[in-house]
């Protein structure tokens, strides 16, 4: 099975990235990334998928949507951002059975999951997004909790954005969520959509090449082995297994969007640490978080 895709490999139907159930072995999560400009509009018909729409960069988006049973479209204006490294953006959650038109200027990412229960529409302004700094030392990263289990009343998915500053490691200790054990571990597919940039405040040549790395490996008899250099537009899929770290190369800042969902009867994010590395989590109590975080606009 192929679980890592370079920029452009998942381009389809005018989307720069399209992750859905057409990928063998993938069924619980999806993601779309698209580029908009004047005169261009994306249309998504009503279906059995819940969605969270977020500007990646640009001036902003207009989202026109019609819920099941309504005879008119409502409109939401989403303010954009300079880039994913300049703070969170406005976002809107739309439930199943919603017809959608998206227009504007810039780039958009849409997190998706097949769902059954119709949840309420939720608009979240950028300034209301929870910003959490996790870890300590070189394991510090910044999380925008745009769709966590406590932050959003969704049916199936959990969605976060993560910033890893130059030289830091996210996803440490390596962990897994591939077996449902109530109250202990969840069974969740996970999408990583990546973007990279020269780290804030550093000068670099015009043709610099900011990168990061993604690691995943088997936790049982199911095979998976990913050690990949990542750049903007790359996508990693984690169906099961230990995953982490996600590393930002010195001189590069790393962003990733996570979309997680699975077959469990409850919507939770419970993980099991790789026992070979679990002790690292305890060291955070004795170290300070990276003083570069949180990044702001």
C-alpha positions as CSV (number, residue, x, y, z in Angstrom):
1,X,0.0,0.0,0.0
2,X,1.1,3.6,-0.7
3,X,0.7,5.8,2.4
4,X,2.8,8.8,1.4
5,X,2.2,11.1,-1.5
6,X,4.2,13.9,-3.0
7,X,2.7,17.3,-3.9
8,X,0.5,16.8,-7.0
9,X,0.1,13.1,-6.7
10,X,-3.3,13.4,-5.2
11,X,-4.5,16.2,-7.5
12,X,-7.9,15.4,-8.9
13,X,-11.0,17.2,-10.3
14,X,-9.5,20.7,-10.0
15,X,-8.4,20.1,-6.4
16,X,-4.7,20.3,-5.6
17,X,-5.2,17.5,-3.0
18,X,-8.1,15.1,-2.7
19,X,-8.0,12.3,-0.1
20,X,-11.1,10.1,0.0
21,X,-12.3,6.5,0.0
22,X,-11.0,6.0,-3.6
23,X,-7.6,5.4,-2.1
24,X,-7.2,1.7,-1.3
25,X,-7.5,0.9,2.4
26,X,-8.9,4.4,3.3
27,X,-12.4,4.9,4.5
28,X,-13.0,7.1,7.6
29,X,-11.4,10.5,6.7
30,X,-10.9,12.9,3.8
31,X,-9.3,16.2,2.9
32,X,-9.3,18.6,0.0
33,X,-6.9,21.5,-0.8
34,X,-7.8,23.9,-3.5
35,X,-6.6,27.2,-5.0
36,X,-9.2,30.0,-5.7
37,X,-9.0,33.2,-7.7
38,X,-11.5,35.6,-9.2
39,X,-14.0,33.8,-11.4
40,X,-13.3,30.4,-9.9
41,X,-15.7,28.6,-7.5
42,X,-15.8,25.2,-5.9
43,X,-19.1,23.3,-5.7
44,X,-19.6,20.4,-3.4
45,X,-23.1,18.7,-3.6
46,X,-25.0,17.6,-0.5
47,X,-23.8,14.2,0.7
48,X,-23.1,12.1,3.7
49,X,-19.9,13.9,4.7
50,X,-19.3,16.5,7.4
51,X,-16.7,19.2,6.6
52,X,-14.6,21.8,8.3
53,X,-13.5,24.6,5.9
54,X,-10.4,26.7,6.7
55,X,-8.4,29.2,4.6
56,X,-4.8,28.2,4.3
57,X,-3.6,31.6,2.9
58,X,-4.9,34.6,1.0
59,X,-7.5,37.3,1.4
60,X,-10.3,35.2,2.5
61,X,-13.2,33.0,1.3
62,X,-17.0,33.2,0.9
63,X,-18.9,30.0,1.7
64,X,-22.5,29.7,0.5
65,X,-24.2,26.7,2.0
66,X,-27.7,25.2,2.0
67,X,-28.7,22.7,4.7
68,X,-31.0,19.8,4.0
69,X,-34.6,21.0,4.0
70,X,-33.7,24.7,3.5
71,X,-34.9,26.5,0.4
72,X,-32.2,29.2,0.5
73,X,-28.4,29.5,0.9
74,X,-26.7,31.1,3.9
75,X,-23.4,32.9,3.6
76,X,-20.3,32.9,5.8
77,X,-17.3,35.1,5.2
78,X,-14.0,33.6,6.3
79,X,-11.1,36.0,6.8
80,X,-7.8,34.7,5.3
81,X,-4.2,34.8,6.6
82,X,-0.8,35.6,5.2
83,X,0.2,31.9,5.6
84,X,-0.4,29.0,8.0
85,X,2.6,30.4,10.0
86,X,0.7,33.6,10.8
87,X,-1.8,32.4,13.3
88,X,-5.2,30.6,12.9
89,X,-7.9,31.6,10.4
90,X,-11.7,31.8,10.6
91,X,-13.3,28.4,9.9
92,X,-16.8,26.9,9.5
93,X,-18.1,23.5,10.3
94,X,-20.9,22.2,8.0
95,X,-22.8,18.9,8.7
96,X,-23.9,16.1,6.4
97,X,-26.4,16.8,3.7
98,X,-25.1,20.4,3.0
99,X,-24.6,21.8,-0.4
100,X,-21.6,24.1,-0.6
101,X,-20.1,26.8,-2.9
102,X,-16.7,28.3,-2.1
103,X,-15.3,31.4,-3.8
104,X,-12.7,34.0,-3.0
105,X,-8.9,34.5,-3.3
106,X,-6.3,32.2,-1.9
107,X,-6.1,28.6,-0.8
108,X,-8.5,26.5,1.2
109,X,-8.3,23.2,3.1
110,X,-11.4,21.1,3.8
111,X,-11.3,18.4,6.4
112,X,-13.9,15.6,5.8
113,X,-15.4,12.5,7.4
114,X,-18.3,10.3,6.5
115,X,-20.9,10.9,9.2
116,X,-24.5,10.0,10.1
117,X,-25.6,12.5,12.8
118,X,-26.4,16.0,11.7
119,X,-24.6,18.5,14.0
120,X,-25.1,22.2,14.1
121,X,-23.3,24.7,11.9
122,X,-20.4,26.3,13.7
123,X,-18.5,29.5,12.6
124,X,-15.3,30.1,14.6
125,X,-13.5,33.4,14.3
126,X,-9.7,33.2,14.3
127,X,-9.4,35.1,17.6
128,X,-11.6,32.5,19.3
129,X,-9.5,29.5,18.2
130,X,-7.8,27.7,21.1
131,X,-4.0,27.9,20.8
132,X,-2.2,25.3,22.8
133,X,1.6,24.9,23.3
134,X,2.4,21.3,23.9
135,X,5.6,19.6,25.0
136,X,8.9,21.1,26.2
137,X,12.4,21.8,24.9
138,X,12.9,20.5,21.3
139,X,9.6,18.6,21.6
140,X,7.6,21.8,21.8
141,X,4.9,22.5,19.1
142,X,1.9,24.8,18.8
143,X,-1.6,23.4,18.2
144,X,-4.6,25.3,16.8
145,X,-7.5,23.2,18.1
146,X,-10.1,24.0,15.4
147,X,-11.9,20.6,15.6
148,X,-10.9,18.7,18.7
149,X,-13.4,16.6,20.7
150,X,-13.8,19.4,23.2
151,X,-13.5,22.3,20.8
152,X,-16.1,21.3,18.2
153,X,-19.4,19.4,18.3
154,X,-18.8,17.3,15.3
155,X,-20.1,13.7,14.6
156,X,-17.0,11.8,13.6
157,X,-13.7,13.7,13.0
158,X,-11.1,15.4,15.1
159,X,-9.1,18.2,13.4
160,X,-6.1,20.2,14.5
161,X,-3.4,22.4,12.9
162,X,0.1,22.1,14.2
163,X,3.2,24.4,13.9
164,X,6.6,22.8,14.5
165,X,9.4,25.5,14.7
166,X,12.8,25.0,13.2
167,X,14.7,22.1,14.7
168,X,11.8,20.8,16.8
169,X,10.2,17.4,16.9
170,X,6.4,16.8,17.1
171,X,4.7,13.5,17.8
172,X,7.3,12.5,20.5
173,X,7.1,10.0,22.0
174,X,5.9,8.0,19.0
175,X,2.4,6.8,19.6
176,X,-0.5,4.9,18.1
177,X,-4.3,4.9,17.9
178,X,-5.1,1.7,16.0
179,X,-7.0,-0.4,18.5
180,X,-10.2,0.5,20.3
181,X,-9.8,0.0,24.0
182,X,-12.5,2.0,25.8
183,X,-10.9,4.8,27.9
184,X,-7.4,3.7,26.9
185,X,-6.9,3.8,23.1
186,X,-8.8,4.9,20.0
187,X,-8.9,3.5,16.6
188,X,-8.4,6.4,14.2
189,X,-7.1,6.9,10.7
190,X,-5.0,10.1,10.4
191,X,-4.2,12.4,7.6
192,X,-1.1,14.7,7.6
193,X,-1.2,17.6,5.1
194,X,2.1,19.5,5.2
195,X,3.4,23.0,4.4
196,X,7.0,24.3,5.0
197,X,8.7,27.7,5.0
198,X,12.0,29.2,5.9
199,X,11.9,29.7,9.7
200,X,10.6,33.0,11.0
201,X,13.3,35.7,11.3
202,X,15.9,33.9,9.2
203,X,17.3,35.1,5.9
204,X,17.8,32.5,3.2
205,X,18.7,32.3,-0.5
206,X,15.9,32.7,-3.0
207,X,16.1,29.0,-3.9
208,X,16.1,27.6,-0.4
209,X,14.4,24.3,0.2
210,X,12.6,24.1,3.6
211,X,11.8,20.6,4.6
212,X,10.7,18.3,7.4
213,X,10.5,14.6,8.0
214,X,7.7,12.1,8.8
215,X,8.2,8.7,10.5
216,X,5.8,5.8,11.0
217,X,6.4,2.1,11.6
218,X,4.5,-1.1,12.5
219,X,2.9,-1.7,15.9
220,X,1.7,-5.2,15.0
221,X,1.6,-7.6,12.1
222,X,0.2,-4.9,9.8
223,X,3.1,-3.5,7.7
224,X,3.8,0.2,7.5
225,X,7.2,1.9,7.2
226,X,7.5,5.6,6.4
227,X,10.6,7.7,6.6
228,X,10.0,10.6,4.2
229,X,11.3,14.1,3.6
230,X,8.3,16.4,3.4
231,X,7.6,19.7,1.6
232,X,4.6,21.9,1.0
233,X,1.7,20.0,-0.5
234,X,2.9,16.5,0.6
235,X,0.4,14.2,2.3
236,X,1.0,11.3,4.7
237,X,-1.7,8.8,5.6
238,X,-1.5,6.8,8.9
239,X,-3.9,3.9,8.8
240,X,-2.4,2.2,11.9
241,X,1.0,1.8,13.6
242,X,3.4,3.9,15.6
243,X,3.9,7.4,14.2
244,X,6.2,10.2,15.1
245,X,8.3,12.0,15.2
246,X,7.4,14.7,12.7
247,X,10.6,16.8,12.5
248,X,11.3,20.4,11.3
249,X,14.6,20.6,9.6
250,X,16.9,23.4,11.0
251,X,16.1,26.5,9.0
252,X,12.6,25.4,8.3
253,X,9.3,25.8,10.0
254,X,6.8,22.9,9.5
255,X,2.9,23.0,9.5
256,X,0.6,20.1,9.3
257,X,-3.2,19.6,9.3
258,X,-4.4,16.5,11.1
259,X,-7.7,14.9,10.3
260,X,-8.6,11.8,12.4
261,X,-11.7,9.6,12.5
262,X,-12.5,5.9,12.8
263,X,-15.1,3.3,13.5
264,X,-15.2,3.7,17.3
265,X,-18.6,4.2,19.0
266,X,-17.1,7.3,20.7
267,X,-15.4,10.4,19.3
268,X,-12.2,10.6,21.4
269,X,-8.4,10.8,20.9
270,X,-6.8,8.3,23.2
271,X,-3.3,7.2,22.4
272,X,-0.7,4.6,23.5
273,X,3.0,5.6,23.6
274,X,5.7,3.3,22.1
275,X,7.1,1.9,25.4
276,X,10.6,2.4,24.1
277,X,10.1,6.2,24.2
278,X,7.3,6.7,26.7
279,X,9.8,8.0,29.3
280,X,10.4,11.2,27.2
281,X,7.0,12.5,28.1
282,X,8.0,12.6,31.8
283,X,10.9,14.8,31.1
284,X,8.6,17.7,30.1
285,X,7.9,18.3,33.7
286,X,11.5,19.4,34.2
287,X,12.0,21.5,31.0
288,X,10.5,24.7,29.8
289,X,8.6,25.0,26.5
290,X,10.4,26.5,23.5
291,X,10.3,30.3,24.1
292,X,9.7,30.9,20.3
293,X,6.2,29.7,20.8
294,X,3.4,30.6,20.5
295,X,3.9,32.2,17.0
296,X,1.5,35.0,16.4
297,X,0.6,37.1,13.4
